[in-house]
Every structure is written in structure tokens, then in C-alpha cells.
Amino acid sequence: MSEQARKTAEALEYLTGFGNEHSSEAVPGALPIGRNSPQRAPLGLYAEQLSGSAFTEPRTHNRRSWLYRIRPSAAHPPFTRIDNGALRSAPFTESAADPNRLRWNPLPDPAPGTDFLSGLWTLGGNGDAAQRAGMAIHLYAANADMTDRVFSDSDGELLIVPERGGLLLRTELGLLAARPGDMALIPRGVRFRVELLDADARGYICENYGQPFELPNLGPIGANGLAAARDFQAPVAAYEDTERPTEVINKFCGNLWSATYDHSPLDVVAWHGSHVPYVYDMRRFNVLGSISYDHPDPSIFTVLTSPSDTPGLAGVDFVVFAPRWLVGEDTFRPPYFHRNVMSEYMGLIEGAYDAKAEGFVPGGGSLHNMMSAHGPDHETFERASAAELKPQKIDDGLAFMFETRWPITATAQAAGADHLQRGYDDVWQGLQRHFRA
Ligand SMILES: [Fe+2]
């Protein structure tokens, strides 16, 4: 951890809003006015467009930014393959997709000197990275800063959920700080470097190969509610003007490729556009729920959704279970027993989750694949069935879910991990029959 990184994080300023046409310049006059690509860009900068969607996609889905940089990205040496470490990509074929309920403890602590990139460990996913469809679930565990190297993911955007330790994300478009309770998003292709704000860092990543995440429609909820657009924070322009070797690692169609530039590619002095990184404090989520009876479907807790070509069917949803009141009358208040065509990976940032009395711990995760039967464990069922139904505040934890349209296939390292909990099924043992004809 660097004291400098911590001070930098404390002093950050942000732009606010979701999907905006943001603009920012680190040096006055660096941003062209009235056009994107003047004959000579201001201050001797190079103009470059970064497209996160096809040029012709509808405005609601269109993402692109114009970058004004010291050197164009095109000026780089050839990339060569490097080892993928514990990073894996779709299609996931190392093991058979498993209909069993699976649950993992946190990753073991990494070796000293492990940075964010080398600390990535893939749990599983679905789809096909080269087809820009599906998603992957990665965990990270790090205890060192990335120094003189940056990462970019051509395969998808990275939704990062810190569970332990803060991150300082130095991106092409500027700096973000993400601490436990926040989520951060790095768009497809945006280069970034991660420094640690604490001694170590651990968390979850959804790599979304599909359509960029967007705010869900609210329908009858109205114009407000769930995650507010104004609570999403984008960076202001900040650039590095360093002339020393910097390794640029590009994840491309499932593999890592490396090239060593003679300068930092985080050299964007000004930018404008909508293809931007952002951070969101999940404690600001406006939790809505029933004020009469029944537990609503968990889609009510959707923060962001990656739409598919089928209306209402997400490639992946990011869902948060934030502190909330339960007031339902004559209601089994924890999440109900269910079998779901969608596949659910859940993680825990802090505290406990109201459907599991034990075994689901911060940094761990559970996978309930397509149509697998799950719900409250035995202890939770017995307690909730007998509870006095007075208003109750659930405020002892923060959990989240990546819910995806296709089954999740675990990697070999996840399917055979020492930290895979054997005997997870036992939490549903002891659910006695109570039927009386
Ligand atoms: Fe579920």
C-alpha cells in the first residue's frame, strides 16, 4: 500500500451521471470545441475515438469516447502471448456444467508481490468471448500495486466488486477509488492500472462480454428508485507523461498478450464521451420492496443490467441485497425456495445474508445454476416460519448477485478447488415434512 495512493484517492473529484456525454480536460484548452477531430488537435495532442459499441447502434446503447492524448494508441510494438495465469475465458470447456449447488470459501491468500492482474482467478462463466456474448466470474486477491504495467480487456467490460481493501484505479480517462461497498466498472478496451489503498485487496469481478451494463427500466416504479443515475461517478481527465518502459497487457479472445511501450499509455490529457469508467456506492441504492405481503422477485434489487436481443432477458444482471426493512404481513420473509431458468452467482461483501444462517462468508460465493433448487437453509426456514412478524430491519450485511441467462460452467481450478465446500447440500437437510392430509 502506498500512502501516496491513499492521499490521491482522498482528493479525487468526479463527474456525475450515468450514460452522459461527459467531458473533461486536465489542461485548459486541451479539448477541441465544436468538433471531434480538428486538423490539428489542441496542444499538439492526437485525437482518437474509442468505440464501445458499433458506430450505428441506437443512441440508447451507443458508447464511444474521444480521447486527446500525447501519443496515439496506434504507436505500439507487436503484442506477444504471455501466460494466462489463473485467468480463463469463455467458452468454458474444462469441466461439465454442474447442476449441483456449489459454494466456495474465499480464495487462499496470494503469494507476496501479487498484483491485481496476476491475482485474477477465474471461477467460471458462459457464452463465448469472441462472440461478445456471455460472462465470466473472476475473483481477485492482491497485496501489491501494479507498477509500470497496465491492463485492458478487449473481451468485455469489468464490473469490480471490492470485498476487502480499497483500489485506486488509474485509467486512461482518469482516476477512480473503489472501496468495499462500492462497485467500479472499467469499459471494454480502457487501459488501467490498479494500486492498493490498503495492505491487501480481495473481491469479485463480472467480466461482461455482452452489451454494456445500463440502468434497468423502472416501469411502474416511476421516474425514481433503485440506483440513481446521479450517483454514478466518472473520473476527471488525468494523464501520465512518463517516458519509461511500460508493459501493456491486453486480454484478447481469452488470452493475455503483452507489448512493452516506451511510455505510459495513460496519457490522455482530455476526453469527452459516454464510454467511461465509473464507480457507484451500493449503499446509495434505493431499496424497494413489498409493503403488503410476499417477497418480491430479486429483480427488484437490480443495479445494472446487460440487455440481450430479447426484451427483458438480461445477458447478466448485477443485483445488490442492501440493508432494508421487512414488513410483509403473513409472509415468509427471507428469499423463497425457487428454481430459476437464470443462473445465479452470489457473493458477500460484509456481514451475513438473510437466507443463509452460516457457511456463506465474505469473499466466498455460491453458484445456483439453471433450474437448481435452492432457497433458505433449514435453520433460516425454521426461524422465519416461526418469527413474530413485526417490522424488521435487515442491516447486517451487503450481498450481491450476478444473474445470467446461461448456465455457468466452472473452471477446472474452481471445480476442484480446496476451498470448494464439500457438503453444501447439507444446509437443506433437516427440512422435515409437515404435511398433514
Ligand atoms: Fe436464487
Residues whose N, C-alpha, C, O or C-beta is under 5 A from the ligand:
A	BS01	LIG	E344
